[in-house]
Amino acid sequence: RVTVTLGSEVRAGDVLAVLSDPPACLALDQAYARLRTAELTLTARQITLAQAKADLHRAETLAARGSLSQSGLENAATTTRTAASSADLASAAIEEARIAAAIAAERVEALTIRAPFAGTVTRLNARPGAMILDRSDSIREEESLLTLTRMDNLAIEADVAERSIAGLMPGITAEAELDAAPGAPFPVR
């Protein structure tokens, strides 16, 4: 999707184009699903841990009264430590899933091309539905999506007839018109 036209004036951060990459979007959905699964797993393991702690407390009480063997108390303590370890692993899995989701979200965000500075679109090669190469594979200017030009510090190259050269001097005012913005002359000096 191309959101600008030739001659469009944009501010820094404005969206210029949005690329479509279905695999990147699916990877983001998958990363969010894995994060949700990790969160649910942690919740289940926290429930198991809470139950193991309650069982250990009962076992300690029974062992103090002599109603439970040392082996039974050790089994309850081992079950609690195992449940705590499982909960810690689930917490780590959530962190890993968050990182994977952030990476996938960054890839999807990179599909939105934003203006790095304020300027005017002076060349527009981007077309909806066109296939494009990764920037590292596209080194020729004509393969770029667009050209954004800063108009506040513009140098204009002009052909002047030899008979008019004598009349040129610093400070002369004139009007210029860009091929990229026909019908929109602007003052120059």
ChimeraX attribute file (.defattr): number of C-alpha atoms within 10 A of each C-alpha:
attribute: neighborCount
match mode: 1-to-1
recipient: residues
	/A:1	14
	/A:2	16
	/A:3	13
	/A:4	18
	/A:5	17
	/A:6	18
	/A:7	20
	/A:8	15
	/A:9	17
	/A:10	19
	/A:11	13
	/A:12	11
	/A:13	12
	/A:14	17
	/A:15	16
	/A:16	21
	/A:17	20
	/A:18	17
	/A:19	18
	/A:20	15
	/A:21	11
	/A:22	10
	/A:23	10
	/A:24	17
	/A:25	17
	/A:26	13
	/A:27	18
	/A:28	21
	/A:29	15
	/A:30	15
	/A:31	21
	/A:32	19
	/A:33	14
	/A:34	19
	/A:35	21
	/A:36	15
	/A:37	16
	/A:38	22
	/A:39	18
	/A:40	14
	/A:41	19
	/A:42	21
	/A:43	15
	/A:44	15
	/A:45	21
	/A:46	19
	/A:47	14
	/A:48	19
	/A:49	21
	/A:50	15
	/A:51	15
	/A:52	21
	/A:53	19
	/A:54	14
	/A:55	17
	/A:56	21
	/A:57	15
	/A:58	15
	/A:59	22
	/A:60	20
	/A:61	14
	/A:62	15
	/A:63	16
	/A:64	13
	/A:65	9
	/A:66	10
	/A:67	12
	/A:68	15
	/A:69	13
	/A:70	14
	/A:71	10
	/A:72	16
	/A:73	21
	/A:74	14
	/A:75	14
	/A:76	21
	/A:77	19
	/A:78	14
	/A:79	19
	/A:80	21
	/A:81	15
	/A:82	15
	/A:83	21
	/A:84	19
	/A:85	14
	/A:86	19
	/A:87	21
	/A:88	15
	/A:89	16
	/A:90	22
	/A:91	19
	/A:92	14
	/A:93	19
	/A:94	21
	/A:95	15
	/A:96	15
	/A:97	21
	/A:98	18
	/A:99	14
	/A:100	19
	/A:101	21
	/A:102	15
	/A:103	15
	/A:104	21
	/A:105	18
	/A:106	13
	/A:107	16
	/A:108	21
	/A:109	14
	/A:110	12
	/A:111	15
	/A:112	16
	/A:113	17
	/A:114	16
	/A:115	18
	/A:116	13
	/A:117	14
	/A:118	17
	/A:119	19
	/A:120	22
	/A:121	22
	/A:122	19
	/A:123	19
	/A:124	18
	/A:125	13
	/A:126	20
	/A:127	12
	/A:128	12
	/A:129	10
	/A:130	9
	/A:131	9
	/A:132	14
	/A:133	11
	/A:134	8
	/A:135	11
	/A:136	6
	/A:137	9
	/A:138	12
	/A:139	11
	/A:140	8
	/A:141	10
	/A:142	12
	/A:143	14
	/A:144	17
	/A:145	19
	/A:146	19
	/A:147	15
	/A:148	22
	/A:149	17
	/A:150	13
	/A:151	11
	/A:152	8
	/A:153	7
	/A:154	9
	/A:155	8
	/A:156	9
	/A:157	6
	/A:158	7
	/A:159	6
	/A:160	9
	/A:161	7
	/A:162	7
	/A:163	7
	/A:164	8
	/A:165	9
	/A:166	7
	/A:167	7
	/A:168	9
	/A:169	8
	/A:170	6
	/A:171	8
	/A:172	9
	/A:173	10
	/A:174	10
	/A:175	10
	/A:176	15
	/A:177	13
	/A:178	13
	/A:179	12
	/A:180	16
	/A:181	16
	/A:182	11
	/A:183	9
	/A:184	12
	/A:185	12
	/A:186	10
	/A:187	9
	/A:188	14
	/A:189	9
